[in-house]
Amino acid sequence: MSMRSTTDRRVPLRFVDKEDGPEETGGGVSSSQPQDSSNEGPSSSSGTGRGRSRFRGQGRRRGADADAAGDAPRSRSPHRQEAWKTEADPDTANPHPPRFCPKRTPGVQPPLTTGTQGPRDIFSLFFDTEVLKLLCANTNKNAVRNLRLGKKFAWTDITPEELTKYLGMLLFMSVCNFPKITDFWRKKTIFQVPFPASVMSRDRFTAITSNLYMSDPEEDAVNNQKKGTEKYDLLQKVRSLLDIIRNRCKSVYHPRKHISVDERMVATKARLKIKQYMKAKPTKWGLKFFVLADVNGYTVDYKLYTGKAQGASGNGLYFDVVAELVNKDYLRSGYIVYCDNFYTSPLLFRHLSQQGFGACGTYRQSRVGVPTTQENALDKKSKRGSIRWIRDGDLLFVKWMDTREVSICTTVHPVYTGDTVLRWQKSGDGHSQRVPLPRPTAVSEYNKYMGGVDTSDQMLGTNSVHRKTKRWPMTVFQHLLDIAVTNSFIMHKDLSMRQQQRPMTRQAFQEELCAKLLGVPLAGPPNPPAGGHFPVPTNSREDTEKSQKASLGRKRCTLCKKSTPWMCEECKVGLCLQLDRNCFKEYHT
């Protein structure tokens, strides 16, 4: 089990730089969060952080970095801690952020930086020929295995060209969202959508969906024999595509200076060991991803959580996740990492500082190494806007009183540089007015740069291809496709800004990408396929006498309801084909 309880309560917070009013969820910190008596302990001086309870996980057994909720604060340092200082006290340390030395030029990487790149060109860097061939080979093997098991469906080997059209159909369905997949092939209704049937039949689409596979079935069988041992891989069925898309995300784009680490929940109710439950999250049941994101929402790196790792460092899950995602070999140095109170600890921040990274984040009072002195500390009677701080070497601990107390730790920011925020307060005559209050620099920067993962989640939820399924590998596949489309759109915006052009909207980008994958023009109705929709006699029996061929086997015309010896070969419906009544043409146009 991880050091973080999967049943932890997450409470929506608002940005501290927003004026008082309705609360907003997102990447900011604020003291104005709903108080939860089930998570609140007597010593409640910890900072809040981006939708998480300030005392998450107090109902479970404590480790070395957590105190019992009823214990009084105690010092974890062998020497006496100094008193909290105010913003008027000078900070002689005068910290400077590390020099920003990225390994590559931040932004989109060559060869996309030259020429005009369309949505299909960018998307092909994620789902390229290698990915398509891998999916086709494993899908065909899985279909053969299912046929041997007695499952009944028509199957011909899928090719990369057909799989490309299948991806296009998924994007089409994400824009024209119907409750059920089969609704896209309905007929004789005002909600009929004729285009999907012109690309792929319903049975073929469902057959591909049922047999889509990311790993080699033979290798899965070998892995299943290792169940119960350390060599068993929980992610064997998705490992290959997870790693490929992860490497593509890192290779085609390099993040800018400010990056953030947070969690992402992908909804699923499949019965599997790695499924997590988070009560206060919008997505309560699902797969938990730890994500490294740029401030613009680009998913730089990710890790699918599978439980307590065998090779853990012993420093806690929060330490191992950030240390793995913030990779010096990939980023180099000078980046500033923002995280919330689940990850923030003096141990982690000093490690990042040694690696050449800056760090900033809200923290919990129960973490080992944070100041516990109460001398000159904030209390309930402190004025709104009061600031207290303590410096411990390269670590700066800041507390700020908004509507509640906010605690934040940083290695790169000064205490206070004159930032203010407007808050509503009552004057002596009882009228409310907006008053500027001092705000620590670290809080301002945290609100500005912490929301990268939240921005990414919002963009992933726009026209998502995700649909309910009992097969959790299919859920992972849909999420990886969403990541590829969203990252492609962010890269398109970056390239448009470089070329001083107006970027497309998200929907326009996805519609054009869908049309390119399907091989049809975006403007105007699609042309009918080369074969299929042709008039044929309703009576196809060869033994029918010549004098009866026009009378036997007639059908009622779908449009004019008259009897006709003609029908559409593809649609299987009767349609008149007369000199004065061409129902066949009218029906298909």
KOLVO-162499 format. One line per field, with one value per residue (C-alpha): x, y, z; residue in one letter. Coordinates in nm, 2 decimals. Example, Ala and Ser with C-alpha at 12.3 -4.5 7.8 and 13.67 -1.06 7.14 Angstrom:
<rs>
east <- (1.23/1.37)
north <- (-0.45/-0.11)
up <- (0.78/0.71)
residuo <- (A/S)
</rs>
This chain:
<rs>
east <- (0.00/0.11/0.18/-0.12/-0.46/-0.68/-0.99/-0.85/-1.09/-1.02/-1.20/-1.23/-1.03/-1.02/-0.73/-0.61/-0.57/-0.95/-1.18/-1.42/-1.72/-1.80/-1.52/-1.33/-1.15/-0.81/-0.44/-0.43/-0.40/-0.65/-0.74/-1.11/-1.19/-1.49/-1.39/-1.43/-1.46/-1.37/-1.02/-0.95/-0.72/-0.66/-0.33/-0.46/-0.19/-0.11/-0.14/-0.40/-0.34/-0.54/-0.84/-0.69/-0.78/-0.52/-0.51/-0.57/-0.49/-0.51/-0.75/-0.48/-0.16/0.11/0.46/0.77/0.65/0.31/0.19/-0.12/-0.40/-0.43/-0.06/0.08/0.33/0.68/1.02/1.20/1.52/1.80/1.84/1.59/1.38/1.37/1.05/0.84/0.93/0.71/0.73/0.90/1.20/1.47/1.56/1.93/1.95/1.82/1.76/1.81/1.65/1.89/2.00/1.77/1.97/1.73/1.87/1.68/1.51/1.17/0.87/0.80/1.10/1.23/1.13/0.79/0.95/1.00/0.72/0.34/0.23/-0.13/-0.32/-0.25/0.13/0.15/-0.07/0.14/0.43/0.24/0.05/0.30/0.36/0.53/0.23/-0.02/0.17/0.20/-0.17/-0.27/-0.04/-0.16/-0.53/-0.51/-0.36/-0.62/-0.90/-0.77/-0.75/-1.11/-1.23/-1.06/-1.24/-1.57/-1.67/-1.87/-1.79/-1.68/-1.31/-1.06/-0.71/-0.70/-0.44/-0.28/-0.49/-0.82/-0.69/-0.63/-0.99/-1.10/-0.91/-1.09/-1.42/-1.34/-1.27/-1.59/-1.79/-1.62/-1.75/-2.09/-2.15/-2.44/-2.52/-2.45/-2.21/-2.49/-2.68/-2.43/-2.57/-2.94/-3.18/-3.53/-3.51/-3.46/-3.14/-2.99/-2.62/-2.54/-2.17/-2.04/-2.20/-2.01/-1.68/-1.72/-2.01/-2.14/-2.04/-1.69/-1.64/-1.77/-1.54/-1.24/-1.33/-1.38/-1.05/-0.83/-0.52/-0.19/0.03/0.12/-0.14/0.13/0.34/0.04/-0.01/0.35/0.30/-0.02/0.18/0.39/0.09/0.17/0.55/0.75/0.81/0.44/0.37/0.04/0.07/0.18/-0.13/-0.07/0.31/0.42/0.18/0.22/0.60/0.58/0.34/0.53/0.85/0.68/0.54/0.89/1.07/0.85/0.82/1.04/0.87/0.93/1.07/0.77/0.64/0.40/0.34/-0.01/-0.25/-0.50/-0.79/-0.92/-1.27/-1.32/-1.52/-1.34/-1.26/-0.88/-0.62/-0.48/-0.81/-0.82/-1.10/-1.10/-1.42/-1.40/-1.27/-1.51/-1.39/-1.41/-1.32/-1.05/-0.69/-0.46/-0.18/0.09/0.15/0.43/0.28/0.39/0.21/0.01/-0.14/0.10/0.14/0.52/0.54/0.32/0.32/0.03/0.01/0.00/0.04/0.35/0.66/0.90/1.21/1.09/1.35/1.20/1.15/0.78/0.56/0.55/0.94/0.97/0.70/0.86/1.21/1.11/0.91/1.15/1.44/1.76/1.89/1.58/1.53/1.89/1.86/1.70/1.34/1.10/0.88/0.54/0.35/0.08/0.09/0.09/0.44/0.60/0.86/1.20/1.36/1.22/1.29/1.65/1.69/1.55/1.78/2.08/1.97/1.96/1.59/1.38/1.07/0.76/0.45/0.20/0.29/0.14/0.23/0.28/0.58/0.92/1.14/0.88/0.88/0.67/0.75/0.45/0.65/0.50/0.30/-0.03/-0.35/-0.72/-0.69/-0.43/-0.53/-0.61/-0.30/-0.05/0.27/0.51/0.82/1.12/1.42/1.60/1.90/1.78/1.42/1.18/0.86/0.59/0.25/-0.01/-0.35/-0.63/-0.97/-0.77/-0.41/-0.20/0.13/0.38/0.75/0.99/1.35/1.35/1.13/1.18/0.94/0.76/0.81/0.52/0.25/-0.11/-0.45/-0.79/-1.02/-1.37/-1.37/-1.63/-1.54/-1.63/-1.96/-2.06/-2.01/-1.80/-1.52/-1.22/-0.90/-0.55/-0.38/-0.01/0.05/0.37/0.56/0.55/0.17/0.14/0.38/0.22/-0.12/0.02/0.21/0.06/-0.24/-0.06/-0.21/-0.56/-0.54/-0.44/-0.73/-0.98/-0.85/-0.86/-1.22/-1.31/-1.44/-1.29/-1.30/-1.35/-1.65/-1.76/-1.60/-1.53/-1.19/-0.95/-0.67/-0.93/-0.97/-0.59/-0.59/-0.87/-0.68/-0.35/-0.54/-0.68/-0.33/-0.20/-0.48/-0.46/-0.08/-0.11/-0.34/-0.11/0.18/-0.04/-0.10/0.27/0.36/0.09/0.22/0.57/0.44/0.22/-0.09/-0.43/-0.46/-0.77/-1.01/-1.00/-1.31/-1.19/-0.86/-1.02/-1.26/-0.99/-0.78/-1.08/-1.13/-0.77/-0.76/-1.08/-0.95/-1.25/-1.28/-1.40/-1.62/-1.94/-2.11/-1.88/-1.88/-2.04/-1.79/-1.69/-1.88/-2.19/-2.47/-2.60/-2.95/-3.00/-3.31/-3.51/-3.54/-3.19/-3.30/-3.17/-3.44/-3.72/-3.89/-3.82/-4.19/-4.20/-3.87/-4.04/-4.33/-4.19/-3.99/-4.10/-4.05/-4.23/-4.03/-3.90/-3.99/-4.31/-4.44/-4.51/-4.41/-4.07/-3.85/-3.54/-3.34/-3.01/-2.74/-2.59/-2.89/-3.11/-3.42/-3.67/-3.63/-3.81/-3.59/-3.83/-3.81/-4.05/-3.97/-3.61/-3.64/-3.30/-3.12/-3.34/-3.28/-2.90/-2.86)
north <- (0.00/0.35/0.60/0.79/0.65/0.59/0.69/1.03/1.32/1.59/1.92/2.18/2.49/2.83/3.04/3.28/3.55/3.55/3.79/3.65/3.49/3.15/2.90/2.78/2.45/2.45/2.49/2.77/2.77/2.92/2.92/2.94/2.57/2.39/2.25/1.88/1.75/1.40/1.51/1.79/1.74/1.96/2.09/2.24/2.47/2.29/2.46/2.38/2.25/2.23/2.03/1.81/1.80/1.95/1.64/1.37/1.02/1.08/0.78/0.53/0.42/0.69/0.66/0.84/1.16/1.19/1.27/1.15/1.40/1.45/1.50/1.84/1.98/1.88/1.97/1.73/1.93/1.87/2.25/2.50/2.65/3.03/3.23/3.31/3.64/3.89/4.05/4.35/4.14/4.13/3.80/3.81/3.49/3.66/3.34/3.32/3.06/2.82/2.92/2.78/2.55/2.31/2.02/2.14/2.46/2.46/2.41/2.20/2.01/1.97/1.87/2.03/2.37/2.40/2.44/2.43/2.13/2.02/1.83/1.50/1.57/1.65/1.36/1.11/1.17/1.00/0.73/0.66/0.35/0.17/0.21/0.12/-0.20/-0.30/-0.26/-0.44/-0.74/-0.79/-0.73/-0.99/-1.24/-1.17/-1.21/-1.55/-1.65/-1.54/-1.74/-2.05/-1.99/-2.02/-1.65/-1.58/-1.28/-1.21/-1.13/-1.03/-0.91/-0.54/-0.32/0.00/0.19/0.05/0.11/0.47/0.50/0.34/0.61/0.87/0.71/0.74/1.11/1.15/0.99/1.21/1.52/1.38/1.22/0.96/0.76/0.42/0.32/0.15/0.48/0.59/0.32/0.37/0.41/0.53/0.79/1.17/1.10/0.90/0.98/0.85/0.91/0.63/0.36/0.50/0.44/0.12/-0.11/-0.14/-0.51/-0.43/-0.14/-0.35/-0.64/-0.42/-0.26/-0.61/-0.74/-0.44/-0.54/-0.37/-0.66/-1.00/-1.26/-1.52/-1.30/-1.23/-1.61/-1.64/-1.34/-1.49/-1.80/-1.57/-1.45/-1.44/-1.38/-1.06/-1.11/-1.07/-0.75/-0.59/-0.36/-0.63/-0.58/-0.20/-0.17/-0.15/0.13/0.32/0.33/0.43/0.72/0.83/0.85/1.03/1.29/1.36/1.35/1.59/1.86/2.01/2.19/2.55/2.66/2.61/2.25/2.08/1.74/1.61/1.32/1.24/0.99/0.80/0.66/0.29/0.04/-0.27/-0.53/-0.50/-0.47/-0.13/0.05/0.34/0.51/0.88/1.00/1.37/1.36/1.41/1.08/0.86/0.52/0.47/0.44/0.69/0.85/1.07/1.34/1.59/1.87/2.20/2.52/2.52/2.17/1.96/1.61/1.57/1.25/1.01/0.70/0.46/0.38/0.01/0.01/-0.01/-0.07/-0.34/-0.12/0.18/0.41/0.42/0.79/0.76/0.75/1.13/1.14/0.85/0.99/1.33/1.20/0.97/1.23/1.52/1.36/1.55/1.35/1.46/1.82/1.91/2.19/2.52/2.41/2.51/2.23/2.30/2.04/2.03/1.92/1.55/1.57/1.87/1.78/1.92/1.59/1.61/1.98/1.95/1.66/1.86/2.15/1.92/1.81/2.18/2.23/2.48/2.37/2.53/2.38/2.38/2.16/1.96/2.04/1.67/1.64/1.57/1.88/2.16/2.42/2.34/2.64/2.84/3.15/3.45/3.21/3.29/3.22/3.27/3.63/3.72/4.00/3.90/3.94/3.87/3.69/3.48/3.31/3.10/3.02/2.68/2.69/2.70/2.62/2.91/2.83/3.09/3.12/3.36/3.44/3.48/3.37/3.07/2.99/2.90/2.72/2.71/2.61/2.72/2.71/2.99/3.27/3.56/3.62/3.93/4.16/4.39/4.17/4.25/4.09/4.25/4.12/4.23/4.37/4.56/4.91/5.09/5.20/4.85/4.88/4.62/4.74/4.58/4.63/4.54/4.29/4.18/3.84/3.63/3.59/3.21/3.21/3.43/3.22/2.90/3.02/3.12/2.80/2.51/2.45/2.26/1.92/2.07/2.25/1.93/1.74/2.01/1.98/1.60/1.61/1.82/1.59/1.29/0.95/0.78/0.54/0.30/-0.04/-0.35/-0.40/-0.18/-0.20/-0.03/0.25/0.30/0.30/0.56/0.78/0.76/0.86/1.16/1.25/1.23/1.45/1.71/1.73/1.77/2.06/2.23/2.19/2.33/2.64/2.68/2.65/2.90/3.15/3.11/3.18/3.46/3.29/3.25/2.89/2.67/2.61/2.27/2.15/2.27/2.10/1.77/1.79/1.85/1.57/1.34/1.42/1.35/1.02/0.91/1.03/1.25/1.63/1.82/2.06/1.93/1.58/1.29/1.11/0.77/0.48/0.34/0.01/-0.10/0.15/0.02/-0.07/-0.45/-0.66/-0.76/-1.11/-1.27/-1.63/-1.76/-2.03/-1.77/-1.76/-1.46/-1.35/-1.35/-1.18/-0.83/-0.95/-1.21/-1.09/-0.72/-0.49/-0.18/0.14/0.31/0.65/0.64/0.31/0.17/-0.18/-0.20/-0.47/-0.27/-0.23/-0.09/-0.36/-0.20/-0.07/-0.37/-0.15/-0.13/0.19/0.28/0.34/0.48/0.75/0.97/0.85/0.80/0.72/0.56/0.89/1.08/0.83/0.85/1.22)
up <- (0.00/-0.06/0.22/0.09/0.16/-0.14/0.06/0.15/0.14/-0.12/-0.06/-0.35/-0.28/-0.46/-0.56/-0.30/-0.55/-0.63/-0.45/-0.19/-0.34/-0.49/-0.44/-0.74/-0.79/-0.95/-0.91/-0.65/-0.28/-0.04/0.32/0.25/0.23/0.39/0.73/0.75/1.11/1.01/0.89/1.13/1.42/1.72/1.58/1.26/1.13/0.81/0.47/0.22/-0.13/-0.45/-0.36/-0.09/0.28/0.50/0.72/0.46/0.57/0.95/0.99/0.90/1.08/1.09/0.95/1.04/0.87/1.05/1.40/1.57/1.53/1.90/1.97/2.05/1.81/1.90/1.76/1.53/1.54/1.80/1.84/1.96/1.67/1.63/1.65/1.34/1.18/1.01/0.66/0.82/0.92/0.66/0.49/0.46/0.26/-0.06/-0.25/-0.63/-0.85/-1.02/-1.36/-1.63/-1.85/-2.03/-2.23/-2.54/-2.65/-2.48/-2.69/-3.00/-3.13/-3.49/-3.75/-3.68/-3.64/-4.01/-4.27/-4.21/-4.00/-4.00/-3.73/-3.90/-3.92/-3.55/-3.44/-3.65/-3.42/-3.14/-3.34/-3.60/-3.82/-3.54/-3.31/-3.58/-3.68/-3.31/-3.25/-3.58/-3.51/-3.15/-3.24/-3.52/-3.28/-3.02/-3.27/-3.37/-3.00/-2.94/-3.24/-3.11/-2.78/-2.95/-2.98/-3.29/-3.50/-3.86/-3.88/-4.15/-4.05/-3.97/-4.15/-4.05/-4.30/-4.15/-3.80/-3.89/-4.00/-3.67/-3.48/-3.70/-3.61/-3.24/-3.28/-3.49/-3.21/-2.95/-3.13/-3.22/-2.89/-2.88/-2.57/-2.74/-3.01/-3.21/-3.23/-3.50/-3.73/-3.66/-3.96/-4.02/-3.75/-3.74/-3.54/-3.82/-3.90/-4.24/-4.24/-4.01/-4.23/-4.53/-4.36/-4.17/-4.09/-3.74/-3.70/-3.82/-3.58/-3.28/-3.38/-3.39/-3.05/-2.89/-3.02/-2.99/-2.81/-2.71/-2.61/-2.75/-2.62/-2.60/-2.37/-2.16/-2.11/-1.99/-1.75/-1.61/-1.50/-1.28/-1.07/-0.70/-0.76/-0.78/-1.15/-1.23/-1.42/-1.34/-1.65/-1.90/-2.12/-2.16/-2.09/-2.46/-2.56/-2.23/-2.28/-2.65/-2.60/-2.29/-2.49/-2.77/-2.53/-2.41/-2.74/-2.95/-2.69/-2.42/-2.12/-2.02/-1.68/-1.46/-1.43/-1.19/-1.05/-0.95/-0.99/-1.25/-1.22/-1.52/-1.47/-1.47/-1.27/-1.40/-1.14/-1.10/-0.83/-0.93/-0.92/-0.67/-0.49/-0.40/-0.23/-0.29/-0.65/-0.94/-1.07/-0.76/-0.90/-1.16/-1.25/-1.08/-1.29/-1.15/-1.41/-1.49/-1.69/-1.84/-1.74/-2.07/-1.99/-2.20/-2.05/-2.04/-1.84/-1.65/-1.43/-1.38/-1.01/-0.93/-0.55/-0.33/-0.54/-0.45/-0.51/-0.31/-0.17/0.18/0.16/0.09/-0.22/-0.26/-0.28/-0.52/-0.76/-0.79/-0.81/-1.10/-1.30/-1.25/-1.44/-1.46/-1.76/-1.96/-1.82/-1.72/-1.46/-1.36/-1.36/-1.08/-0.97/-0.81/-0.61/-0.34/0.02/-0.05/-0.21/-0.03/0.23/0.34/0.23/-0.12/-0.17/-0.06/-0.30/-0.58/-0.48/-0.50/-0.85/-0.97/-0.95/-0.75/-0.57/-0.42/-0.27/0.02/0.31/0.59/0.95/1.01/0.77/0.93/0.93/0.91/1.19/1.49/1.71/1.83/1.92/1.73/1.51/1.35/1.54/1.50/1.61/1.36/1.11/0.76/0.54/0.83/0.72/0.92/0.80/0.91/0.70/0.75/0.52/0.16/0.27/0.34/0.53/0.50/0.67/0.55/0.70/0.45/0.56/0.70/0.74/0.43/0.47/0.19/0.15/-0.12/-0.22/-0.48/-0.37/-0.12/0.16/0.03/-0.26/-0.23/-0.39/-0.28/-0.34/-0.31/-0.05/0.07/0.42/0.63/0.72/1.04/0.91/0.81/0.44/0.25/0.03/-0.14/0.05/-0.07/0.15/0.14/-0.01/0.00/-0.32/-0.30/-0.28/-0.59/-0.79/-0.68/-0.79/-1.13/-1.22/-1.02/-1.25/-1.53/-1.45/-1.38/-1.72/-1.88/-1.72/-1.84/-2.20/-2.19/-2.09/-2.40/-2.67/-2.50/-2.67/-2.33/-2.31/-2.05/-2.09/-1.87/-2.02/-1.83/-2.11/-2.34/-2.08/-2.09/-2.47/-2.48/-2.23/-2.43/-2.75/-2.56/-2.44/-2.80/-2.94/-2.65/-2.68/-3.05/-3.01/-2.76/-3.00/-3.28/-3.07/-2.99/-3.36/-3.46/-3.21/-3.35/-3.70/-3.57/-3.69/-3.53/-3.39/-3.44/-3.16/-3.00/-3.17/-3.52/-3.46/-3.37/-3.66/-3.91/-3.76/-3.78/-4.15/-4.23/-4.05/-4.23/-4.57/-4.65/-4.70/-4.40/-4.60/-4.75/-4.74/-4.79/-5.13/-5.13/-5.15/-5.48/-5.43/-5.25/-5.32/-5.66/-5.77/-5.80/-5.87/-5.57/-5.71/-5.75/-5.81/-6.15/-6.19/-6.22/-6.55/-6.76/-6.77/-6.39/-6.30/-6.28/-6.06/-5.82/-5.51/-5.53/-5.23/-5.11/-5.19/-4.87/-5.00/-5.21/-5.07/-5.41/-5.53/-5.70/-5.84/-5.75/-5.42/-5.30/-5.28/-4.97/-4.78/-4.86/-4.90/-5.19/-5.40/-5.73/-6.03/-6.30/-6.56/-6.37/-6.02/-5.92/-5.55/-5.55/-5.62/-5.38/-5.10/-5.12/-5.17)
residuo <- (M/S/M/R/S/T/T/D/R/R/V/P/L/R/F/V/D/K/E/D/G/P/E/E/T/G/G/G/V/S/S/S/Q/P/Q/D/S/S/N/E/G/P/S/S/S/S/G/T/G/R/G/R/S/R/F/R/G/Q/G/R/R/R/G/A/D/A/D/A/A/G/D/A/P/R/S/R/S/P/H/R/Q/E/A/W/K/T/E/A/D/P/D/T/A/N/P/H/P/P/R/F/C/P/K/R/T/P/G/V/Q/P/P/L/T/T/G/T/Q/G/P/R/D/I/F/S/L/F/F/D/T/E/V/L/K/L/L/C/A/N/T/N/K/N/A/V/R/N/L/R/L/G/K/K/F/A/W/T/D/I/T/P/E/E/L/T/K/Y/L/G/M/L/L/F/M/S/V/C/N/F/P/K/I/T/D/F/W/R/K/K/T/I/F/Q/V/P/F/P/A/S/V/M/S/R/D/R/F/T/A/I/T/S/N/L/Y/M/S/D/P/E/E/D/A/V/N/N/Q/K/K/G/T/E/K/Y/D/L/L/Q/K/V/R/S/L/L/D/I/I/R/N/R/C/K/S/V/Y/H/P/R/K/H/I/S/V/D/E/R/M/V/A/T/K/A/R/L/K/I/K/Q/Y/M/K/A/K/P/T/K/W/G/L/K/F/F/V/L/A/D/V/N/G/Y/T/V/D/Y/K/L/Y/T/G/K/A/Q/G/A/S/G/N/G/L/Y/F/D/V/V/A/E/L/V/N/K/D/Y/L/R/S/G/Y/I/V/Y/C/D/N/F/Y/T/S/P/L/L/F/R/H/L/S/Q/Q/G/F/G/A/C/G/T/Y/R/Q/S/R/V/G/V/P/T/T/Q/E/N/A/L/D/K/K/S/K/R/G/S/I/R/W/I/R/D/G/D/L/L/F/V/K/W/M/D/T/R/E/V/S/I/C/T/T/V/H/P/V/Y/T/G/D/T/V/L/R/W/Q/K/S/G/D/G/H/S/Q/R/V/P/L/P/R/P/T/A/V/S/E/Y/N/K/Y/M/G/G/V/D/T/S/D/Q/M/L/G/T/N/S/V/H/R/K/T/K/R/W/P/M/T/V/F/Q/H/L/L/D/I/A/V/T/N/S/F/I/M/H/K/D/L/S/M/R/Q/Q/Q/R/P/M/T/R/Q/A/F/Q/E/E/L/C/A/K/L/L/G/V/P/L/A/G/P/P/N/P/P/A/G/G/H/F/P/V/P/T/N/S/R/E/D/T/E/K/S/Q/K/A/S/L/G/R/K/R/C/T/L/C/K/K/S/T/P/W/M/C/E/E/C/K/V/G/L/C/L/Q/L/D/R/N/C/F/K/E/Y/H/T)
</rs>
